[in-house]
Amino acid sequence: MKIYHVPCLQDTYSYLIVDESTKEGAVVDPVEPEKVLEAADSHGVNLKLVLTTHRHGDHAGGNEKIKQLVPGIRVYGGSVDKVKGCTDKVQNGDKVSLGADINILSLHTPCHTKGHISYYVTGKEDEQPAVFTGDTLFIAGCGKFFEGTAEQMYQSLCVTLCSLPKPTRVYCGHEYAVKNLQFSLTIEPDNLRIQQKLTWAQNQKQTGQPTIPSTIEEEMETNPFMRVDLPALQEKVGCKSPVEALRELRKLKDKWKG
C-alpha cells in the first residue's frame, strides 16, 4: 500500500491510496480533480474509488467533476451527510476492498458534520495501517463542532479513533499542525513531546514539507483534545470530566488568536 499527498487549495490535502500489485487506486476528498488525476497518471494508477470524509465543499466539491473525468468511478460518502455526487452511501462498519490487498473500513465520526466518516485502511500484514480523518481529527487538534456536541466529538476522538492500533498513520484534511501545536503548548506548557513536535513542524513548514502523517500514538501524546481523559488536563481547563474538558478546550481554541 502506497499513499501519496496531493496538495490542493491553500492548506488542504487529497490523498491517493494505491494497491501496489494491481495499481488500482482510491482518492480521499478529491477537491481539485485535475491535480488528483495528474498524480494518478504520474504513478500509473487506475482510479476506482472516491472516499469522501464529509460534505463540505473543500472536501466533496470535486466529486461531480471527477465522475465526469473518470467514467464509472464509485463515490463513497456518509449515509446522512448529503455528499455531492455520492454513488455508495456508507455507515459505521461498512467495508470496501481495493485491488488485491487493501481493505477500507468506514468509521462514523460525527460532530464536525452529522455524517462525517473516517476511513481506516489496511494493506498487507506487515504494512502500517492508516486512517483518513478529514476534519474530525487534525494533528494536535480537532474540527469545529458545526453539527454536533462535545459528547459526539469525545466518542469520535477518544473512543473510536483512540481504539485503533497506536502505530496507525493519521492523514487529516488540512495542514494546521503548527498553529494547533502552538495552542496545545498553551494548555500543556511542560509537555516535552509537544515542544519537540512543534519545533519539527515549524521546520517542515519552512522547508515546504508536509507535517502529515502523524500516528494515533503521537496524537495521544500531543493532542489535548485526545488527552481529556487525563485528570491533570481536565484540571488545567477547570473541568471535572473528559466531555466538559473537551467542550472547554474547543471554546478556548475558537477564541485563541495565536
C-alpha positions as CSV (number, residue, x, y, z in Angstrom):
1,M,0.0,0.0,0.0
2,K,1.3,3.4,-1.1
3,I,-0.1,6.7,0.0
4,Y,0.6,10.0,-1.9
5,H,-0.2,13.5,-0.8
6,V,-1.9,15.7,-3.4
7,P,-1.8,19.4,-2.2
8,C,-4.9,21.3,-3.1
9,L,-6.4,24.8,-2.4
10,Q,-4.4,26.7,0.2
11,D,-3.8,24.2,3.0
12,T,-5.8,21.2,2.0
13,Y,-4.7,17.6,1.0
14,S,-6.3,15.0,-1.1
15,Y,-4.7,11.5,-0.7
16,L,-4.1,8.9,-3.3
17,I,-4.1,5.3,-1.9
18,V,-2.6,2.7,-4.2
19,D,-2.7,-1.1,-4.2
20,E,0.8,-1.8,-5.5
21,S,0.2,-5.2,-7.0
22,T,-2.8,-4.1,-9.2
23,K,-2.1,-0.4,-9.4
24,E,-5.7,0.3,-8.5
25,G,-6.3,3.4,-6.6
26,A,-8.7,5.3,-4.3
27,V,-8.6,9.1,-3.7
28,V,-9.7,10.7,-0.4
29,D,-11.6,14.1,-0.9
30,P,-10.5,15.0,-4.5
31,V,-11.4,18.7,-4.2
32,E,-9.2,19.5,-7.3
33,P,-9.8,16.5,-9.6
34,E,-7.3,17.6,-12.3
35,K,-4.5,17.6,-9.8
36,V,-5.5,14.2,-8.5
37,L,-5.6,12.7,-12.0
38,E,-2.2,14.2,-12.8
39,A,-0.8,12.5,-9.6
40,A,-2.6,9.2,-10.5
41,D,-1.2,9.3,-14.1
42,S,2.3,10.0,-12.8
43,H,2.2,6.9,-10.7
44,G,0.5,4.7,-13.3
45,V,-2.7,4.4,-11.1
46,N,-6.1,3.3,-12.3
47,L,-8.6,5.2,-10.1
48,K,-11.5,3.1,-8.9
49,L,-12.9,4.9,-5.8
50,V,-13.5,8.2,-4.2
51,L,-13.7,8.2,-0.4
52,T,-15.4,11.4,0.8
53,T,-15.0,12.2,4.5
54,H,-17.8,14.8,4.6
55,R,-20.0,17.1,2.6
56,H,-18.2,20.4,2.9
57,G,-17.1,22.0,-0.4
58,D,-13.4,21.9,0.3
59,H,-13.7,18.0,0.6
60,A,-16.6,17.0,-1.6
61,G,-16.5,19.9,-4.1
62,G,-14.7,17.9,-6.8
63,N,-16.9,14.8,-6.7
64,E,-19.1,15.6,-9.7
65,K,-16.2,16.7,-11.8
66,I,-14.1,13.5,-11.1
67,K,-17.2,11.4,-12.1
68,Q,-17.1,13.2,-15.5
69,L,-13.4,12.7,-15.9
70,V,-13.3,9.1,-14.7
71,P,-16.5,7.4,-16.0
72,G,-17.7,4.6,-13.7
73,I,-15.7,5.7,-10.6
74,R,-17.6,4.9,-7.4
75,V,-18.0,7.8,-4.9
76,Y,-18.4,6.8,-1.2
77,G,-19.8,9.1,1.5
78,G,-21.6,9.1,4.8
79,S,-25.2,8.0,4.6
80,V,-26.5,11.0,6.5
81,D,-24.2,13.6,5.1
82,K,-25.8,14.5,1.7
83,V,-22.4,14.2,-0.1
84,K,-22.4,15.6,-3.6
85,G,-22.0,13.0,-6.3
86,C,-22.3,10.1,-3.9
87,T,-23.0,6.7,-5.6
88,D,-22.5,4.5,-2.5
89,K,-23.6,5.6,1.0
90,V,-21.7,4.1,3.9
91,Q,-22.3,3.7,7.6
92,N,-20.2,2.8,10.6
93,G,-18.7,-0.7,10.0
94,D,-19.1,-0.8,6.2
95,K,-16.2,-2.3,4.3
96,V,-14.8,-1.8,0.8
97,S,-11.9,-3.5,-0.8
98,L,-9.4,-2.1,-3.3
99,G,-7.1,-4.1,-5.6
100,A,-5.6,-7.3,-4.1
101,D,-4.6,-6.3,-0.7
102,I,-6.3,-3.2,0.6
103,N,-9.4,-3.1,2.9
104,I,-11.2,0.0,3.9
105,L,-13.4,0.3,7.0
106,S,-15.8,3.1,7.4
107,L,-15.9,4.7,10.9
108,H,-18.7,7.1,11.7
109,T,-17.0,10.1,13.4
110,P,-19.7,12.7,13.7
111,C,-19.6,16.3,15.2
112,H,-18.0,18.5,12.6
113,T,-20.8,17.2,10.3
114,K,-23.5,14.7,11.3
115,G,-22.4,12.1,8.8
116,H,-18.6,12.5,8.9
117,I,-16.8,9.3,8.0
118,S,-13.1,8.4,8.8
119,Y,-11.7,5.6,6.7
120,Y,-9.4,3.0,8.3
121,V,-7.2,1.5,5.6
122,T,-5.2,-1.7,5.9
123,G,-2.8,-3.3,3.4
124,K,-0.6,-6.4,3.8
125,E,0.1,-7.7,7.2
126,D,3.5,-6.1,7.6
127,E,2.2,-2.7,6.5
128,Q,1.3,0.1,8.9
129,P,-2.4,0.9,8.7
130,A,-3.7,4.4,8.0
131,V,-6.8,6.4,8.9
132,F,-8.1,9.3,6.9
133,T,-9.8,11.6,9.4
134,G,-11.0,14.6,7.3
135,D,-12.0,17.4,9.6
136,T,-12.6,15.3,12.7
137,L,-9.0,14.7,13.9
138,F,-6.2,17.1,12.9
139,I,-2.6,17.0,14.0
140,A,-2.8,18.3,17.6
141,G,-6.4,19.5,17.0
142,C,-9.9,18.6,16.0
143,G,-12.6,20.1,13.8
144,K,-15.1,22.7,14.9
145,F,-18.4,21.4,16.3
146,F,-20.6,22.6,13.5
147,E,-23.2,19.9,13.6
148,G,-22.6,18.1,16.8
149,T,-21.8,18.1,20.5
150,A,-18.8,17.7,22.8
151,E,-20.2,14.2,23.7
152,Q,-20.1,13.2,20.0
153,M,-16.6,14.6,19.5
154,Y,-15.4,12.7,22.6
155,Q,-16.8,9.5,21.2
156,S,-15.3,10.1,17.7
157,L,-11.8,11.1,19.0
158,C,-11.3,9.3,22.3
159,V,-13.3,6.2,21.8
160,T,-13.5,5.4,18.0
161,L,-10.1,6.7,16.8
162,C,-8.2,6.1,20.1
163,S,-9.2,2.4,19.8
164,L,-7.2,2.0,16.5
165,P,-3.7,0.4,16.7
166,K,-1.3,3.0,18.1
167,P,1.1,2.9,15.0
168,T,-1.9,3.8,12.7
169,R,-0.8,6.7,10.5
170,V,-3.2,9.7,10.6
171,Y,-3.9,11.6,7.4
172,C,-6.1,14.6,8.1
173,G,-7.7,17.1,5.7
174,H,-5.7,20.2,6.4
175,E,-2.2,21.5,7.2
176,Y,-2.9,23.1,10.6
177,A,-0.1,21.4,12.7
178,V,2.0,24.5,13.6
179,K,-0.9,26.6,14.9
180,N,-2.5,23.6,16.6
181,L,0.7,22.7,18.4
182,Q,1.2,26.3,19.5
183,F,-2.3,26.2,21.0
184,S,-1.5,22.9,22.6
185,L,1.5,24.4,24.4
186,T,-0.7,27.0,26.0
187,I,-2.7,24.1,27.6
188,E,0.3,21.9,28.5
189,P,3.4,24.2,28.5
190,D,5.6,21.5,30.2
191,N,4.7,18.7,27.7
192,L,8.1,17.9,26.1
193,R,6.6,15.9,23.3
194,I,4.5,18.9,22.2
195,Q,7.6,21.2,22.3
196,Q,9.6,18.7,20.2
197,K,6.8,18.2,17.7
198,L,6.3,22.0,17.3
199,T,10.0,22.5,16.5
200,W,9.8,19.7,14.0
201,A,6.6,21.0,12.4
202,Q,8.0,24.5,12.1
203,N,11.0,23.1,10.3
204,Q,8.8,21.0,8.0
205,K,6.7,24.1,7.1
206,Q,9.8,26.3,6.4
207,T,11.2,23.7,4.0
208,G,7.8,23.2,2.3
209,Q,7.3,19.6,3.6
210,P,4.0,18.2,5.0
211,T,3.6,17.6,8.7
212,I,1.2,14.7,7.8
213,P,1.0,11.8,8.6
214,S,1.1,11.7,12.4
215,T,0.2,8.5,14.3
216,I,-2.6,7.7,16.8
217,E,0.1,7.2,19.4
218,E,1.6,10.7,18.7
219,E,-1.8,12.3,18.9
220,M,-2.4,10.6,22.3
221,E,0.8,12.2,23.5
222,T,0.5,15.7,21.9
223,N,-3.2,16.4,21.1
224,P,-5.0,18.0,24.0
225,F,-8.4,17.0,22.5
226,M,-7.3,13.4,22.7
227,R,-5.9,13.7,26.2
228,V,-9.1,14.9,28.0
229,D,-9.3,11.6,30.0
230,L,-6.2,12.8,32.0
231,P,-7.3,14.4,35.3
232,A,-4.3,16.9,35.1
233,L,-5.6,18.2,31.7
234,Q,-9.1,18.5,33.0
235,E,-7.8,20.5,35.9
236,K,-5.9,22.8,33.6
237,V,-9.1,23.9,31.9
238,G,-11.1,23.9,35.2
239,C,-13.3,20.9,34.4
240,K,-14.1,17.6,36.2
241,S,-15.0,15.3,33.3
242,P,-13.5,14.4,29.9
243,V,-16.5,15.7,27.9
244,E,-16.6,19.0,29.9
245,A,-12.9,19.4,29.2
246,L,-13.3,18.8,25.5
247,R,-16.1,21.4,25.3
248,E,-14.0,23.9,27.2
249,L,-10.9,23.2,25.0
250,R,-12.9,23.8,21.9
251,K,-14.2,27.2,23.3
252,L,-10.7,28.2,24.2
253,K,-9.4,27.2,20.7
254,D,-12.2,29.1,19.0
255,K,-11.2,32.3,20.9
256,W,-7.5,31.8,20.6
257,K,-5.8,34.3,18.3
258,G,-2.4,32.6,18.1
